[in-house]
Amino acid sequence: MSAPFVLLGLLWGGPKHGYDLKHAYDQRLPRAKALGFGQVYATLGRLERDGLVEQAGQDRAGGPDRTTFAITDAGREALERWVAEIEPPAPHVGSVLLAKVMVALLWPDTGRATAYLAAQRKAHADRLRELTAAKSAPGATFGDVVAADYAIAHLDADLVWLRATLQRVAQLPSGVVA
């Protein structure tokens, strides 16, 4: 999982407490799965246990005590190793979209499969338009644009695949998928 390394990366710029780390994570990865406060503090605890971060102080800014964490030299080394590792392409193809399309292709007629594929294609195209608009929206940050570009590339690949699958279904003899 990358959350511990993202937190280490956020600490590279200087000590922060969990509250600030959670908000920085959300700002830097605006389209990623949200990181809960509990997960931030549990991850910081593991990073501290492993010697990758250390407590750098406590403050009370109008609320409960907040522990500030700083990255250690070991944490910097671990982060540098992680970033330098080439991420291998996924060895297996697995997604809910693929599973649903495969099940739709088991239906005894092409009409239902084609209807599902067309509806899914429309949903992808709609999301693609939303993300494209989000990139130029007032207040869009550099992180928003980079995250949207990533999502757009994946949606575009799915759209190409959905279009190809629709064409294959249309070419089937006698309208039978299974």
BELBELWO-V800164 format. One record per residue. N is the residue number from 1. RES is the residue in three letters. PHI is phi in whole degrees, 0 to 359 (none if undefined). PSI is psi in radians with two decimals (NA if undefined). BURIAL is # if it has 9 or more other C-alpha atoms within 8 Angstrom, else .. Layout:
N,RES,PHI,PSI,BURIAL
N,RES,PHI,PSI,BURIAL
//
This chain:
1,MET,none,2.53,.
2,SER,266,-0.22,.
3,ALA,306,-0.78,.
4,PRO,300,-0.66,#
5,PHE,285,-0.57,#
6,VAL,295,-0.74,#
7,LEU,297,-0.72,#
8,LEU,299,-0.74,#
9,GLY,298,-0.68,#
10,LEU,292,-0.52,#
11,LEU,281,-0.26,#
12,TRP,304,-0.64,#
13,GLY,282,-0.13,.
14,GLY,144,2.85,.
15,PRO,299,2.54,#
16,LYS,211,2.76,#
17,HIS,260,2.95,#
18,GLY,306,-0.71,#
19,TYR,301,-0.82,.
20,ASP,293,-0.65,.
21,LEU,296,-0.74,#
22,LYS,299,-0.78,#
23,HIS,291,-0.64,.
24,ALA,293,-0.69,#
25,TYR,300,-0.86,#
26,ASP,298,-0.63,#
27,GLN,287,-0.72,.
28,ARG,284,-0.53,.
29,LEU,237,1.10,#
30,PRO,295,-0.36,#
31,ARG,252,0.10,.
32,ALA,276,2.93,.
33,LYS,299,2.32,.
34,ALA,300,2.56,.
35,LEU,254,2.07,#
36,GLY,283,2.74,.
37,PHE,301,-0.71,#
38,GLY,300,-0.69,.
39,GLN,292,-0.67,.
40,VAL,300,-0.88,#
41,TYR,291,-0.64,#
42,ALA,295,-0.71,.
43,THR,293,-0.73,#
44,LEU,299,-0.66,#
45,GLY,298,-0.75,.
46,ARG,292,-0.71,.
47,LEU,296,-0.66,#
48,GLU,293,-0.79,#
49,ARG,304,-0.68,.
50,ASP,274,0.04,.
51,GLY,77,0.32,#
52,LEU,266,-0.37,#
53,VAL,225,2.85,#
54,GLU,218,2.72,#
55,GLN,290,2.33,#
56,ALA,243,0.14,#
57,GLY,142,3.07,.
58,GLN,223,2.57,.
59,ASP,217,2.85,.
60,ARG,228,1.76,.
61,ALA,259,1.31,.
62,GLY,70,0.38,.
63,GLY,200,-2.66,.
64,PRO,290,2.85,.
65,ASP,301,2.41,.
66,ARG,239,2.19,#
67,THR,273,2.26,#
68,THR,265,2.39,#
69,PHE,244,2.60,#
70,ALA,230,2.58,#
71,ILE,286,2.46,#
72,THR,267,3.01,#
73,ASP,300,-0.70,.
74,ALA,296,-0.65,#
75,GLY,295,-0.71,#
76,ARG,297,-0.75,#
77,GLU,296,-0.77,.
78,ALA,297,-0.72,#
79,LEU,295,-0.75,#
80,GLU,298,-0.72,.
81,ARG,297,-0.78,.
82,TRP,297,-0.80,.
83,VAL,294,-0.59,.
84,ALA,286,-0.37,.
85,GLU,289,2.23,.
86,ILE,288,2.28,.
87,GLU,281,2.02,.
88,PRO,290,2.53,.
89,PRO,301,2.56,.
90,ALA,303,2.29,.
91,PRO,286,-0.37,.
92,HIS,234,2.56,.
93,VAL,268,2.10,.
94,GLY,205,2.09,.
95,SER,202,2.79,.
96,VAL,296,-0.67,.
97,LEU,301,-0.84,.
98,LEU,300,-0.77,.
99,ALA,298,-0.75,#
100,LYS,294,-0.70,.
101,VAL,295,-0.76,#
102,MET,298,-0.69,.
103,VAL,292,-0.74,.
104,ALA,301,-0.58,#
105,LEU,285,-0.19,#
106,LEU,276,-0.27,.
107,TRP,299,2.58,#
108,PRO,286,0.02,.
109,ASP,218,2.65,#
110,THR,285,-0.36,#
111,GLY,300,-0.81,.
112,ARG,292,-0.73,#
113,ALA,296,-0.77,#
114,THR,296,-0.73,#
115,ALA,298,-0.76,.
116,TYR,296,-0.83,#
117,LEU,300,-0.73,#
118,ALA,294,-0.74,#
119,ALA,294,-0.70,.
120,GLN,293,-0.68,.
121,ARG,297,-0.73,#
122,LYS,297,-0.75,.
123,ALA,299,-0.72,.
124,HIS,295,-0.77,#
125,ALA,296,-0.70,#
126,ASP,298,-0.78,.
127,ARG,294,-0.64,.
128,LEU,300,-0.76,#
129,ARG,296,-0.72,.
130,GLU,300,-0.81,.
131,LEU,293,-0.66,#
132,THR,297,-0.73,#
133,ALA,293,-0.66,.
134,ALA,298,-0.53,#
135,LYS,296,-0.54,#
136,SER,252,0.20,.
137,ALA,291,2.60,.
138,PRO,302,2.36,.
139,GLY,85,0.00,.
140,ALA,296,2.24,#
141,THR,269,2.96,.
142,PHE,302,-0.72,.
143,GLY,297,-0.68,#
144,ASP,300,-0.77,#
145,VAL,292,-0.79,#
146,VAL,296,-0.76,.
147,ALA,295,-0.71,#
148,ALA,295,-0.72,#
149,ASP,301,-0.74,.
150,TYR,298,-0.87,.
151,ALA,297,-0.69,#
152,ILE,297,-0.75,#
153,ALA,300,-0.72,.
154,HIS,290,-0.72,.
155,LEU,297,-0.71,#
156,ASP,298,-0.74,#
157,ALA,297,-0.74,.
158,ASP,298,-0.71,#
159,LEU,296,-0.71,#
160,VAL,299,-0.79,.
161,TRP,295,-0.76,.
162,LEU,298,-0.73,#
163,ARG,298,-0.77,#
164,ALA,295,-0.69,.
165,THR,293,-0.72,#
166,LEU,301,-0.73,#
167,GLN,295,-0.71,.
168,ARG,296,-0.74,.
169,VAL,297,-0.71,#
170,ALA,296,-0.46,.
171,GLN,271,-0.08,.
172,LEU,293,2.44,#
173,PRO,289,2.51,.
174,SER,59,0.29,.
175,GLY,68,0.31,#
176,VAL,253,2.18,#
177,VAL,276,-0.95,#
178,ALA,296,NA,.
//
